[in-house]
Amino acid sequence: MPRRFKAIPTFANEAEERKFWQSHDSTSYVDWSGARAVAFPNLRPSTKTISLRLPEDVLNAIRAHARKLDVPYQSLMKLWLAERAAQTTGLAAPPRKLSKAR
């Protein structure tokens, strides 16, 4: 006997839909038996430009360490921030390797 699925409700906005799926199991609503894995190899994570004020001595220390590693200091800062975010929240994506290209 084929399994009957619940109807997916209509949502007013994406936030409402997100809240619904956080508290409901999709297997009651969607037949996943025909699903296939898909890869999107050319996607890049989106980034946002921010302004960050740092004491000069802290910035100079970061730049000096980046020079020792032969990487751009902004890349080193992004790596350190991603690592710390992953440690504290568990939500951040694993940090990427530093690129030496400038």
C-alpha positions in Angstrom: 0.0 0.0 0.0 1.5 3.4 -1.0 2.4 5.7 1.8 0.3 8.9 2.0 2.1 12.1 2.7 0.9 15.2 4.5 0.2 18.3 2.5 3.0 21.0 2.8 1.4 24.2 4.2 1.5 27.5 2.4 3.9 29.9 4.1 3.7 33.7 4.1 7.5 34.1 3.9 10.8 32.3 4.1 11.2 32.9 7.9 7.8 31.2 8.5 8.8 28.2 6.4 12.2 28.0 8.1 10.5 27.9 11.5 8.1 25.2 10.3 10.9 22.9 9.0 12.9 23.3 12.1 10.2 21.6 14.1 8.8 19.1 11.5 10.3 16.0 9.9 10.3 16.3 6.1 9.8 12.5 5.6 6.1 13.0 6.6 5.7 15.5 3.8 8.1 14.5 1.0 8.9 11.2 -0.8 12.7 11.1 -0.7 13.0 7.7 -2.3 13.7 9.2 -5.7 16.1 11.9 -4.5 19.5 12.1 -5.9 22.7 13.8 -4.6 23.6 16.9 -6.5 27.0 18.7 -6.5 27.4 22.4 -7.2 31.2 22.6 -7.7 31.4 26.3 -8.9 29.5 27.9 -6.0 31.4 30.2 -3.7 30.3 31.1 -0.2 28.9 34.6 -0.2 30.9 37.2 1.7 30.1 40.6 3.2 32.4 43.5 3.6 32.7 44.9 7.1 34.6 47.6 8.8 36.6 46.4 11.8 38.6 48.8 14.0 41.6 47.2 15.6 44.4 48.6 17.8 47.5 49.3 15.6 49.7 47.0 17.6 47.2 44.1 17.1 47.0 44.7 13.4 50.8 44.9 13.1 51.2 41.6 15.0 48.7 40.0 12.6 50.5 41.4 9.6 53.9 40.2 10.9 52.6 36.7 11.5 51.0 36.7 8.0 54.3 37.7 6.4 56.0 34.8 8.2 53.4 32.4 6.7 53.6 34.2 3.3 49.8 34.8 3.2 47.7 37.9 3.0 46.8 39.2 6.5 43.1 39.4 5.6 43.1 35.7 4.7 44.8 34.8 8.0 42.2 36.9 9.9 39.3 35.2 8.1 40.8 31.8 8.9 41.3 32.6 12.6 37.7 34.0 12.8 36.3 30.9 11.1 38.2 28.5 13.3 37.0 30.4 16.5 33.4 30.5 15.2 33.5 26.8 14.6 34.9 26.1 18.0 32.3 28.2 19.9 29.2 27.6 17.8 29.7 24.5 15.8 27.8 26.2 13.1 30.5 27.6 10.9 31.8 25.8 7.9 35.2 24.2 8.3 37.9 26.7 7.5 39.5 26.7 4.1 43.2 26.5 3.5 45.1 29.8 3.1 46.0 30.8 -0.4 49.4 32.3 -1.0 48.2 34.2 -4.1 47.9 37.9 -3.6 
